[in-house]
């Protein structure tokens, strides 16, 4: 029997003006959908350090924790995800000093900026509540809120 467990996803909204950076997932869960850069928190890692690491690994960008602002927490309880309780913690990075590079071509087909008013329909399902929070400038959502988003 699988015991329930908690995973922490760490994402970043990289914004230039009214556009945000999304990656087209490839060969992984959500293949073909557009998602924010990010990954999972590792043991003994701070949230901001995880985002800095993910930006380096995925985009070859160098950022400092002081460049980041907390913008969303989504608290999803087990259900569609089986026994895993996912908490997504999302930060914002404004006007990055780097151009995104495709560092993991086996998992991401491309990086592209999208206007906030014209996001692609094929959004990565676990990130939809993050976008809803971000657009509503709401920090926290739990699953019961999802029906009202």
N, C-alpha and C positions, 0 to 999 in steps of 0.2 A: 504494500500500500504506500502510495506517495504521500508524504507529509506536506502540508501547506508550507509555503515559504514566501518571503518578501524579496522582490528585486527592485532596485532603484535605477531608473533610466535617467540619464542626464542629456539634455538637448540644449541647443543654442539657436536663437533667432538672430541670424546675421543680417543686419539691415543697412542698406544704402538708400537714403532718402525714403521713398515710399515702396521700395522693393526689398524682398527677402530672398535669401539663398536656400534653394532646395536641391536635393540630390535624388536622382532616379535609381531606386534600388534594383539590384541585379543579383540573381543566383542565391537569394536569401528570402526569408519570410517577407512578404509584401512585394515580391518581385514585380517590377513595372509601375510601382506607385512612387509618388514624390514625398520625400521626408526631410526633416530637419537634420543637420549634422548632429551627431552625438553617439552615445553608446550606454554602457552600464557602469555604475560605480563599482570600483574594485575594493577589496578589503583594505582597511587602513588608509583610505584615500578621501580627501575632502571633496565636496561637490565641485567647488570652483577649480580644484586641481584636475578633477576628472574632465571637465569641459576644456581646460587648457590642453590636456593630453589628447583628447579627441580631435580638437582643432588641428593640432600638429600632425596626428596620425592620418586624418582624413583629408586635410586641405593644405598641409605644409605651412600653416600659419602659426606665428608666434604671438601669443597674447598673455597678459598678466591677469591674475584674479581681480585686480582693481579696475580692469577694463570691462568687467561684467556686471550686469544688474539682474537680480532675480525678478522674473516676470510671471511665472506660472508654476503652480503645483497641482497635478492631477492625481487624485487618489482613487485608483480603480480596484475594486475588490474582486476576488475570484469569481468566476462564472464562465464566460466565454474563454478565458485563459486557463481553465482547469483549476489547479490548486495553487496557482501563483498570484500573489497580490502585487500588482505593479504600482509603484509611485514614480511619477515622472516629474522631475525638477528641471525647469527650463529657465535659462538665462538669456539676456539680450546683449549683443555686441553691436554697437553703432559704428558705422564708417570704418571698417577694418583697414589697416595699413598694408594688407597683403591681398594678392589676387588668388582666389582658390585654385588649387592644383588637384588633379584627379590622382590621388595617392593610392587608392584601393580599387583599381579597375575591375577586380574580380567581384566586388560587392556593390559598386556604384557605376552606372553607365555614363553619367555626366552630372555636372553642377551647373545650375542656371538660376539667375535672378528672376523673380516673378513679382509683378505689381500686387500689392496687398488687396486691391479691388478685383483682381483677376487671377486668383489662385487656381491651379489645375484641379479638375474634378477628381482625378485619380490620386487623392491624398492617402498617405499611409494611415490605415485605420487607427492605430494607437495614438497618432498625433492629432486627430481631429479635435479632441477636447482641448488640446494645447492651443490650437489655432483659435478656437472659440474663446478661451480665456484671454488670449493675447489681443484679439480684436475688440473684446468687451472691456479690456483693461481690468480684468478680474484676476486676482492672484491665485485663488484656491477654488477647486471644484472637486466634489466627490461624486461617485457614480449616480447617486440619486438626483443630482443636478442635471445629468446628461439629457434627460428628457426635455428640459426647458431650454437647451442651448440652440 
